[in-house]
Amino acid sequence: MLINSEKGVIELKAFTTELYKGMSLDQLKQSDFYKEKYHTLWDVKTGYYWYYFKSIEIAGYQVSFSICFFGDQLDSIHMNTWEKTDAKDWNDWTEEKEMNVFYRNNSFLTKVLGIPPTQKKKTPYPSCTFKFPWGNIWSVYDPRSASSFMGISFNEEEKTNKK
């Protein structure tokens, strides 16, 4: 299982790593996932730091992770599926191709969670949300950024989600 929907924890069993709200940066850096798949870092200059990782195979999908830390605590997680047919640059990009990514992301989440989405919307842009007591798992196509991605957002009152 990738996402423990009871606790909002991503379980990366191949790397003996769990990602969860409030995880410390030191814990991430000590993980096999970080050691093997870390790609790059973006310092947003506001106290937020995005850590980007090379894709891994999960349930037959290639999935990449972007993990956001505020200071040294995990704040949110973004993910995306990838296939060779996806646009490689702007010359190759079409809205149809990007919507295919959106639909594939939705299929991925439905498969790993084993439940249908709680909510689907077409406006203001296509989105799919799975709601839980601790937060939401979501997928969206954002025409403003011409991209599709999915993620986990934790409720503010949920300070830590440790095992």
N, C-alpha and C positions, 0 to 999 in steps of 0.2 A: 504494500500500500504506500502511496506517495503522501497523501494528505490525511492526517488523523483528524477527521471532522469533529470529533468530540472535544479536542483541545486546541485545534488550529495549529498543529505542529506538522512541518514537512519532514518526513522520514526518508532520508537518502540511505537506504540500507547498504547499498554497494560501497558506500564511503563511511559507514558507521557514524553518520552525522544526522543530527536533528536541528532544524532551524525553527526558532520560535520567538515570539514577542519578548523583548527584554534580554535576549541572548547577548552576551558581551562580545566585543570585537576580538578580545583575546581568545575566547572559546572558538569563535569562527576560525581564526588564524591557526589554531592548533588542530583543526579538523582535517581529515584526509581529503574531504571535498575541496577545501581551500588550497591545500598543498598540491592537489592534482589538477584542479580546474580553474583556478584564479586566472583572470585575463587582464583586467585593468581597473583603474579607480578614477572616479570623478569627484573632486571636492567642489561642492556647490557654493562654498564660501558663505554659508548661512548656518553652519553647524551640522548640515546634512552631508553625508558621504555615500556615494553609490559604488558598490563593488559589483563588477561584471564577471561572469563565469562562462567558460566554454560549454557547449551543449553536451548533454548526456542523454542516453536512451532510457526512456521510461514508458512502459506499456506499449512499446512499438512506435513511439514518437521521439523525435529529437527535440529536447527541451533545454532552453537556456534560462539562466536565472540572473536577475539584477536585484541585489539586496541593499536596501537603504538603511543606513545607520544614522541616528541622531546622536552626536557625540560618540560614545562607545556602546550604545544599546541598539539592537535591531528594532527598527521602526515599522518597516513594511517590506513586502517581497513582490517583485514583478517576475513574470515568466512569459515565455513565448515558445511556440512550436516552430519548427523549421523543416522545410523540404527543399530539394534541389531546384524545384520549379518556381520557388518564390523569387520575387524581384531582387536582383543583385545591386541595382542602382536606379536612379531616377529615369533613365532611358528605357529601362525594362519594366518600370512600375505602371500598373493600371489599378483602378479601383476594384475591378473584378478580381484580380489576383489578391489584393489586400483583403477583400471580403472572404475569399477562400481561406485565408489565414484565420480570420475571425471565426468562421464556421468550424475549422479544424481545432482551434483553441477550445471552442464550446464542446466539441466531441471529446476532446482529451479530458476536460474537467468532468464531464458526465461519466466517462469511463472510469477515471480514477476515484471519483467520489461514489459512484454506484447509485446516484440519485439524479432525477431531473432538476433543472434550475427552479428556484423559488419564484423568480421574476424574470421576464423578458421584456425589453422595450425596443421600440424603433426610433423614438425621439427622446431627447434632442439628437442622439445618435445610437446606432445599434449596440445593445448591451445585454448581458446575461448575468444574473446574480444568484448565488447560492447563499442564503442567509443562515447564520448560526448564532447561538447565544453569545459567543466570544467575538464575533465580527462577520465579515463577508469574504467570500471568494467570488471573483468577478472576471468577466471578459468583456472587452469593448473594442469597437472600431471607432477611432477618433479621426474624422475627416480633416480636422484642423492640422493635425500632425501627420496625416496620411499614413497612419499606422494602426495595427491591431496588437493588443497585448492583454495579458490577464494578470491577476494578482491577488494578494491577500491583504486586507485591511483589518486591523484590530480595533475593537472598541477602546475608547480612551480610558474607561474605568478598568480595563484589563491591563494592569501594569506589567505583570509577567505571566507567562503561560508555561511555567516549567512542568516537567514531567510529574 
